[in-house]
């Protein structure tokens, strides 16, 4: 019998998501987790009677934790099946995708590879911006969480849809590659990169290396009034 849910998410979402699950199972123990260290601290007995729910988190769940969970694990991914991986919204913007979405899947050791149990899709916002796209994806994920909450605290596994993931999975390395700007880049390509990757996971941002110095795109919220896509020439020497 399912006795506990390990809720892996950020502090801003934890309280409301916990309350939603508790509304269907007041007896359920909700275990808060926000890091790999929190997961590693869980004992074998706790894992055996638990289900893990990951909601919009970059934490990679260790394989031994997944193997020890008696009731499986589900991840709420802020992108459609066609965009698995670290930077779904960024790559969708770069590709000029017409639609985007949100996906819920059973977790396996490989990232964004487990069977899909729910999804939602929507038209790209107009104009298509990273903030607008990520906001819509989060809203759709929240709706999916709300709808799936009774099943998430039930003993049975969630039904699988038989929908396949897309073949291209974004990673830190592929995002870094898109953020590496060549000095002779075409202006249209530069605009496309900046629009999609100005704000990426792990603080990645478009960066130009020139004569041993790195120039990073200045975050818009930190910039002084200036033309769009202003850069900061801090002249930080690149690592040898």
C-alpha positions in Angstrom: 0.0 0.0 0.0 1.2 3.5 -0.9 2.0 5.3 2.4 4.2 8.2 1.3 4.8 10.6 -1.5 8.3 12.1 -2.0 7.6 15.5 -3.6 10.7 16.7 -5.5 10.1 20.3 -6.4 11.0 23.9 -5.4 10.0 25.7 -2.2 7.6 27.9 -4.1 5.5 25.0 -5.4 5.8 22.6 -2.5 3.1 23.9 -0.1 0.3 24.1 -2.7 1.1 20.8 -4.4 1.3 19.0 -1.0 -2.1 20.5 0.0 -3.6 19.2 -3.3 -2.4 15.7 -2.7 -3.4 15.7 1.0 -6.9 16.7 0.0 -7.4 13.2 -1.5 -5.3 11.3 1.0 -5.2 13.1 4.4 -3.4 10.1 5.8 -0.6 10.3 3.3 2.8 11.3 4.4 4.3 14.0 2.1 8.1 14.0 2.2 9.7 17.2 0.9 12.8 16.9 -1.2 14.7 19.5 -3.2 18.1 18.0 -3.9 20.0 14.7 -4.6 21.1 14.9 -1.0 17.5 14.9 0.2 16.8 11.8 -1.9 20.0 10.0 -0.7 18.9 10.5 2.9 15.7 8.4 2.4 15.9 5.0 3.9 15.1 1.7 2.1 12.0 1.2 4.1 10.7 4.7 3.3 11.4 4.2 -0.4 9.6 0.9 -0.5 6.3 2.4 0.6 6.7 5.6 -1.4 6.0 7.1 -4.8 8.2 10.0 -6.0 6.7 13.0 -7.9 9.1 15.4 -9.5 7.6 18.7 -10.6 9.7 21.1 -12.8 13.0 20.2 -11.3 16.5 19.9 -12.7 17.5 17.3 -10.1 18.5 14.0 -11.6 17.1 11.2 -9.5 19.7 8.5 -8.8 19.1 5.1 -10.3 19.3 3.4 -6.9 16.5 5.7 -5.6 14.3 4.9 -8.6 15.0 1.2 -8.1 14.1 1.3 -4.4 10.7 3.1 -4.8 7.9 0.6 -4.3 5.3 2.7 -6.2 7.3 4.2 -9.0 8.1 7.8 -9.9 6.5 10.4 -12.1 8.0 13.5 -13.6 6.2 16.7 -14.7 8.3 17.9 -17.7 7.8 21.6 -18.9 7.8 20.6 -22.6 6.0 18.4 -25.1 7.2 14.9 -26.0 8.9 16.3 -29.0 11.3 18.3 -26.8 12.8 16.1 -24.1 15.7 17.2 -22.0 17.1 20.2 -20.3 16.0 23.2 -22.4 12.7 22.4 -24.1 11.4 26.0 -24.4 14.7 27.4 -25.6 15.0 24.9 -28.4 11.4 25.2 -29.4 11.8 28.9 -29.8 15.0 28.5 -31.8 13.3 26.0 -34.1 10.3 28.3 -34.7 7.9 25.6 -33.4 4.2 26.3 -33.9 3.1 24.4 -30.9 4.5 23.5 -27.4 3.2 21.7 -24.4 3.7 19.8 -21.1 4.3 16.1 -20.4 3.9 13.7 -17.5 5.9 10.5 -17.6 7.0 7.6 -15.5 10.6 8.0 -14.6 13.3 5.6 -15.6 17.0 6.0 -15.1 17.5 7.8 -18.5 16.2 11.4 -18.4 12.9 12.0 -20.2 12.6 8.5 -21.6 10.0 6.8 -19.5 6.4 6.0 -20.7 4.2 9.0 -21.0 1.0 9.1 -18.9 -0.4 12.5 -19.7 0.3 15.5 -22.0 -1.2 18.8 -22.9 -0.3 21.0 -25.9 -1.0 24.6 -27.0 -0.2 27.1 -29.7 2.9 29.2 -29.3 2.2 32.6 -27.7 2.2 35.7 -29.9 4.7 37.1 -29.9 6.7 34.0 -29.0 9.0 34.8 -26.1 10.8 32.6 -23.6 8.9 34.0 -20.6 5.6 33.6 -22.3 6.3 30.1 -23.4 7.6 28.9 -20.0 4.6 30.5 -18.2 2.2 28.7 -20.4 4.0 25.4 -20.0 4.0 25.8 -16.2 0.2 26.6 -16.2 -0.5 23.5 -18.3 1.7 21.4 -15.9 -0.2 22.7 -12.9 -3.5 21.8 -14.6 -2.2 18.3 -15.3 -1.1 17.9 -11.7 -4.5 19.0 -10.5 -6.3 16.5 -12.7 -3.9 13.6 -11.9 -3.8 14.2 -8.1 -6.3 11.5 -7.2 -4.4 8.9 -9.2 -1.0 10.1 -8.0 -2.0 9.2 -4.4 -3.6 5.9 -5.4 -2.0 2.5 -5.2 -2.3 1.7 -8.9 0.3 2.9 -11.4 -0.9 5.5 -13.9 -2.1 4.3 -17.3 0.4 4.8 -20.1 -0.5 6.5 -23.4 1.9 4.8 -25.8 3.2 8.2 -27.1 6.9 8.3 -28.1 9.4 10.9 -27.1 11.1 12.9 -29.8 14.6 11.8 -31.0 16.5 14.9 -30.0 17.1 15.4 -26.3 18.6 18.7 -25.2 21.4 18.6 -22.7 23.7 21.0 -20.9 26.3 20.4 -23.7 23.8 21.1 -26.5 22.6 24.2 -24.7 26.2 25.4 -24.2 26.9 24.9 -27.9 24.0 27.1 -28.8 25.2 29.8 -26.4 28.7 29.8 -27.9 28.7 32.7 -30.3 31.1 32.9 -33.2 32.6 36.4 -33.9 31.5 36.2 -37.5 27.9 35.0 -36.7 25.2 36.2 -39.1 23.1 38.9 -37.6 19.8 37.0 -38.1 21.3 33.9 -36.4 22.5 36.0 -33.5 19.1 37.5 -33.0 17.6 34.0 -33.1 20.1 32.7 -30.5 19.6 35.6 -28.2 15.8 35.4 -28.4 15.9 31.7 -27.5 18.9 31.3 -25.2 19.2 34.7 -23.4 18.1 32.8 -20.2 18.9 29.1 -20.0 19.3 26.5 -17.2 22.4 26.7 -14.9 23.0 30.3 -15.8 24.0 29.6 -19.4 23.7 32.6 -21.7 25.0 33.6 -25.1 28.8 34.2 -24.8 31.4 35.5 -27.2 35.1 34.7 -26.8 37.4 37.1 -28.6 41.1 37.4 -28.3 41.1 35.5 -25.0 38.3 37.5 -23.4 34.7 36.4 -22.8 31.7 38.7 -23.4 28.4 37.5 -21.9 25.0 38.8 -22.8 23.7 41.1 -20.0 20.4 39.9 -18.5 17.7 42.3 -19.5 16.6 42.8 -15.8 20.1 43.9 -14.9 20.7 46.2 -17.8 20.7 50.0 -17.8 18.4 51.6 -20.4 20.0 50.7 -23.7 19.2 49.1 -27.1 18.0 45.5 -27.1 20.6 42.8 -26.9 23.2 45.0 -25.2 26.3 43.1 -24.2 28.6 43.6 -21.3 32.3 43.7 -22.2 33.6 42.8 -18.8 36.8 41.5 -20.4 37.1 38.4 -18.3 40.0 36.2 -19.5 38.9 32.8 -20.6 40.3 29.8 -18.8 43.5 28.3 -20.2 
